[in-house]
Amino acid sequence: MSESETEITPKITIKKNGPYKVEGKVPFIKLTQVCSEYGEPLEWKFLGDQTPDGDSYLLCRCGKSATYPFCDGSHKAGFDGTESARTDRASLRVFTYKGPGLTVRKDSSLCMQSGFCVLRNTSVSELTYGSIDPVKRDRAIKMVHDCPSSSLTCRLPQDPDHDLEPELPVQIAETIEITSYGPIRAPLFVMGYLPIERSDGVPFRPLNRISLCTCGGSHNKPLCDGTHRFTQEAALRRQARLNNQ
């Protein structure tokens, strides 16, 4: 096989104070939250494929690109992309909900407030404690699997040593979250255990679901910590007040 025909291993490499470099022809799609009439996230909806031509592409990490979600070099104006997230996923903030038909673990250090785990009349923990009912168990599993950050994982009693994970393709999704004031830009949803490597060459432990910051404001870079929701929702709230004056 010639050098030009050599396949590049799919992966994401974080550039120091710069973008995400995606190599290996990784599909890039767009998803949006679908919400109930009460604004509760219920599932993800596919909006289209936006994979660029070529073997690699650069995705914005600073949140300032005029060609978002793709990088246009705006990070060169002084973006601080210091990577502080642990690569081994170890955490002291793990809560376990153990029910008769399901056990759910929540790693708060990975939570980015996507909202799938709490509804107005129930929650993933309540459903887990009632998981002797197959309907409640399956609903809790769906909540876990819709979580884009792996903050939530679950295990069945018949296989207590392994996480029950959805079969996701190797791909990246630009995501849109829905707030009471309108849609907002949300993190990259990286799926299928796609390898992620820090700018110093240290790899993250691959996960089936992980969320990467795209607003530039996370305090746990490169992982999303939900900062985008607070900043964008506050801006939409201010604009709504101005419009009503």
RODO-2510 file (C-alpha; in nm, 4 decimals, decimal comma):
residues 245
     n   res          X          Y          Z
     1     m     0,0000     0,0000     0,0000
     2     s     0,1412     0,3385    -0,0991
     3     e     0,1788     0,6237     0,1517
     4     s    -0,1084     0,8092    -0,0138
     5     e    -0,3329     0,5050     0,0343
     6     t    -0,2457     0,4537     0,4011
     7     e    -0,5537     0,4997     0,6140
     8     i    -0,5305     0,7486     0,8993
     9     t    -0,6535     0,6203     1,2345
    10     p    -0,9650     0,8150     1,3385
    11     k    -0,8945     1,0392     1,6379
    12     i    -0,9254     1,3888     1,7836
    13     t    -0,6105     1,5797     1,8718
    14     i    -0,6393     1,8943     2,0821
    15     k    -0,4160     2,1736     1,9566
    16     k    -0,2551     2,3844     2,2296
    17     n    -0,4762     2,6921     2,2831
    18     g    -0,6324     2,6034     1,9514
    19     p    -0,8948     2,3882     1,7806
    20     y    -0,9809     2,0206     1,7756
    21     k    -0,8067     1,8443     1,4875
    22     v    -1,0184     1,5552     1,3640
    23     e    -0,8428     1,2959     1,1518
    24     g    -0,9443     0,9763     0,9777
    25     k    -1,2573     1,0774     0,7893
    26     v    -1,4728     1,0881     1,1031
    27     p    -1,8386     1,1611     1,0176
    28     f    -1,9620     1,4983     1,1470
    29     i    -2,3358     1,5397     1,1953
    30     k    -2,5747     1,7848     1,3618
    31     l    -2,8232     1,6996     1,6380
    32     t    -3,0793     1,8994     1,8320
    33     q    -3,2665     1,8271     2,1506
    34     v    -3,6362     1,7471     2,1200
    35     c    -3,8265     1,8783     2,4216
    36     s    -4,1664     1,8248     2,5791
    37     e    -4,4246     2,1003     2,6017
    38     y    -4,2667     2,1812     2,9383
    39     g    -3,9194     2,2272     2,7910
    40     e    -3,7832     1,8932     2,9127
    41     p    -3,5228     1,7275     2,6855
    42     l    -3,6592     1,3913     2,5703
    43     e    -3,4349     1,2752     2,2856
    44     w    -3,1926     1,3751     2,0110
    45     k    -3,3073     1,4557     1,6573
    46     f    -3,0817     1,4251     1,3531
    47     l    -3,0568     1,7486     1,1520
    48     g    -2,8104     1,6455     0,8839
    49     d    -2,4624     1,5420     0,7811
    50     q    -2,1994     1,8155     0,7567
    51     t    -1,8828     1,6104     0,7151
    52     p    -1,6218     1,8122     0,5216
    53     d    -1,4334     1,6672     0,2282
    54     g    -1,0869     1,5299     0,2951
    55     d    -0,9295     1,3165     0,5649
    56     s    -0,9216     1,5810     0,8403
    57     y    -1,0876     1,9010     0,9587
    58     l    -1,0597     2,1535     1,2418
    59     l    -1,3436     2,2262     1,4852
    60     c    -1,3741     2,5462     1,6886
    61     r    -1,2839     2,5288     2,0567
    62     c    -1,2805     2,8990     2,1499
    63     g    -1,6422     2,9733     2,0499
    64     k    -1,5467     3,2806     1,8449
    65     s    -1,5198     3,1389     1,4937
    66     a    -1,7200     3,3098     1,2204
    67     t    -1,7396     2,9718     1,0479
    68     y    -1,8540     2,7839     1,3616
    69     p    -1,8540     2,4877     1,4181
    70     f    -1,5383     2,4918     1,2077
    71     c    -1,2249     2,6800     1,3102
    72     d    -1,1330     3,0053     1,1341
    73     g    -0,8268     3,0927     1,3413
    74     s    -1,0048     3,3241     1,5881
    75     h    -0,8319     3,1448     1,8775
    76     k    -0,5080     3,3179     1,7762
    77     a    -0,6418     3,6393     1,9307
    78     g    -0,5547     3,5079     2,2765
    79     f    -0,7696     3,2049     2,3592
    80     d    -0,6609     3,0252     2,6781
    81     g    -0,7368     2,6617     2,6106
    82     t    -0,5505     2,5189     2,9089
    83     e    -0,6512     2,1547     2,9466
    84     s    -0,7276     2,0696     3,3091
    85     a    -0,9614     1,7689     3,2818
    86     r    -0,8334     1,4375     3,4129
    87     t    -0,7486     1,1895     3,1408
    88     d    -0,8247     0,8799     3,3519
    89     r    -1,1842     0,9865     3,4342
    90     a    -1,1174     0,9251     3,8034
    91     s    -1,3588     1,1200     4,0214
    92     l    -1,4465     1,1597     4,3880
    93     r    -1,7955     1,2855     4,3001
    94     v    -1,9725     0,9646     4,1983
    95     f    -2,3244     0,8848     4,3213
    96     t    -2,4798     0,5387     4,2893
    97     y    -2,8533     0,4749     4,2566
    98     k    -2,9227     0,1048     4,3061
    99     g    -3,2618    -0,0343     4,2187
   100     p    -3,3997    -0,3878     4,1845
   101     g    -3,3661    -0,3912     3,8056
   102     l    -3,0927    -0,1361     3,7368
   103     t    -2,7972     0,0418     3,8935
   104     v    -2,7132     0,3925     3,7741
   105     r    -2,3929     0,5800     3,8495
   106     k    -2,3632     0,9569     3,8153
   107     d    -2,0177     1,1136     3,7859
   108     s    -2,0792     1,4786     3,8701
   109     s    -1,7363     1,5785     3,7395
   110     l    -1,8565     1,4924     3,3876
   111     c    -2,2037     1,6479     3,4171
   112     m    -2,2688     1,9342     3,1739
   113     q    -2,6361     1,9999     3,2537
   114     s    -2,7878     1,8590     2,9351
   115     g    -3,1105     1,7971     3,1266
   116     f    -3,2125     1,4488     3,0114
   117     c    -3,2058     1,2978     3,3614
   118     v    -3,4770     1,5096     3,5276
   119     l    -3,8373     1,5611     3,4205
   120     r    -4,1089     1,7587     3,5984
   121     n    -4,2715     1,4412     3,7333
   122     t    -3,9787     1,1995     3,7695
   123     s    -3,6023     1,1588     3,7474
   124     v    -3,3449     0,8969     3,6571
   125     s    -3,2883     0,8197     4,0255
   126     e    -3,6619     0,7754     4,0974
   127     l    -3,7034     0,5514     3,7938
   128     t    -3,3999     0,3465     3,8947
   129     y    -3,5362     0,2858     4,2444
   130     g    -3,8603     0,1713     4,0793
   131     s    -3,6842    -0,0393     3,8143
   132     i    -3,8601    -0,3596     3,9164
   133     d    -4,1136    -0,2209     3,6669
   134     p    -3,9675    -0,2846     3,3167
   135     v    -4,1252     0,0353     3,1822
   136     k    -3,9516     0,2465     3,4462
   137     r    -3,6261     0,0560     3,3981
   138     d    -3,6284     0,1109     3,0217
   139     r    -3,7110     0,4796     3,0633
   140     a    -3,4184     0,5203     3,3024
   141     i    -3,1871     0,3427     3,0558
   142     k    -3,2945     0,5806     2,7791
   143     m    -3,2202     0,8805     3,0014
   144     v    -2,8732     0,7415     3,0673
   145     h    -2,8048     0,6714     2,7014
   146     d    -2,9191     1,0184     2,5917
   147     c    -2,6661     1,1762     2,8294
   148     p    -2,3907     1,2998     2,5931
   149     s    -2,1138     1,3223     2,8525
   150     s    -2,1084     0,9745     3,0163
   151     s    -2,1888     1,1446     3,3454
   152     l    -2,4582     0,8779     3,3657
   153     t    -2,3851     0,5074     3,3191
   154     c    -2,5907     0,2016     3,4096
   155     r    -2,5596    -0,1704     3,4730
   156     l    -2,8078    -0,4577     3,4800
   157     p    -2,8237    -0,7066     3,7703
   158     q    -2,7356    -0,9965     3,5394
   159     d    -2,4125    -0,8221     3,4329
   160     p    -2,3048    -0,6101     3,7315
   161     d    -1,9430    -0,5694     3,6178
   162     h    -2,0053    -0,4048     3,2818
   163     d    -2,1782    -0,0840     3,1764
   164     l    -2,4800    -0,1185     2,9489
   165     e    -2,3951     0,1132     2,6601
   166     p    -2,5813     0,1942     2,3365
   167     e    -2,4212     0,0894     2,0088
   168     l    -2,3059     0,4242     1,8731
   169     p    -2,1102     0,4750     1,5506
   170     v    -1,7743     0,6499     1,5546
   171     q    -1,8837     1,0063     1,4816
   172     i    -1,8968     1,3610     1,6160
   173     a    -2,2096     1,5728     1,6457
   174     e    -2,2500     1,9460     1,6697
   175     t    -2,5379     1,9796     1,9152
   176     i    -2,8134     2,2310     1,9798
   177     e    -2,9806     2,2576     2,3197
   178     i    -3,3254     2,4054     2,3695
   179     t    -3,3899     2,6552     2,6494
   180     s    -3,7032     2,8451     2,7482
   181     y    -3,5550     3,1477     2,5677
   182     g    -3,4595     2,9643     2,2488
   183     p    -3,1951     2,7316     2,1028
   184     i    -2,8298     2,7624     2,2023
   185     r    -2,4985     2,6241     2,0826
   186     a    -2,3985     2,3191     2,2815
   187     p    -2,0880     2,0987     2,3038
   188     l    -1,9547     1,8464     2,0605
   189     f    -2,1028     1,5028     2,1259
   190     v    -1,8233     1,2537     2,0552
   191     m    -1,9373     0,8950     2,0118
   192     g    -1,8153     0,5426     1,9600
   193     y    -1,5006     0,5452     2,1765
   194     l    -1,3272     0,7827     1,9353
   195     p    -0,9724     0,8404     2,0712
   196     i    -0,9027     1,1900     2,2088
   197     e    -0,5468     1,3080     2,2669
   198     r    -0,4382     1,6080     2,4699
   199     s    -0,2060     1,8685     2,3180
   200     d     0,0852     1,7192     2,5132
   201     g     0,0203     1,3766     2,3641
   202     v    -0,1499     1,2212     2,6675
   203     p    -0,4598     1,0238     2,5626
   204     f    -0,7934     1,0315     2,7395
   205     r    -0,9478     0,6999     2,8359
   206     p    -1,1928     0,6414     2,5496
   207     l    -1,5622     0,6615     2,6287
   208     n    -1,8643     0,5765     2,4175
   209     r    -2,0154     0,9185     2,4940
   210     i    -1,8242     1,2351     2,5768
   211     s    -1,8881     1,6095     2,5454
   212     l    -1,6194     1,8562     2,4379
   213     c    -1,6384     2,2289     2,5116
   214     t    -1,7036     2,4603     2,2158
   215     c    -1,7752     2,7878     2,3975
   216     g    -1,4237     2,8358     2,5326
   217     g    -1,5519     2,8959     2,8854
   218     s    -1,5408     2,5525     3,0486
   219     h    -1,3396     2,5229     3,3694
   220     n    -1,2738     2,1572     3,2857
   221     k    -1,1320     2,1859     2,9339
   222     p    -1,1468     2,0186     2,6958
   223     l    -1,4589     1,8685     2,8528
   224     c    -1,7826     2,0638     2,8689
   225     d    -1,8979     2,1680     3,2169
   226     g    -2,2236     2,3423     3,1221
   227     t    -2,0843     2,6974     3,1150
   228     h    -2,2270     2,7491     2,7642
   229     r    -2,5796     2,7101     2,8969
   230     f    -2,5452     2,9731     3,1685
   231     t    -2,3763     3,2325     2,9463
   232     q    -2,5978     3,1902     2,6398
   233     e    -2,9216     3,1593     2,8345
   234     a    -2,8333     3,4758     3,0281
   235     a    -2,7722     3,6599     2,7003
   236     l    -3,1059     3,5420     2,5589
   237     r    -3,2794     3,6465     2,8815
   238     r    -3,1317     3,9962     2,8614
   239     q    -3,2379     4,0261     2,4994
   240     a    -3,5908     3,9165     2,5853
   241     r    -3,6127     4,1863     2,8518
   242     l    -3,4932     4,4498     2,6034
   243     n    -3,7475     4,3331     2,3465
   244     n    -4,0253     4,3719     2,6045
   245     q    -3,9337     4,7251     2,7030
***
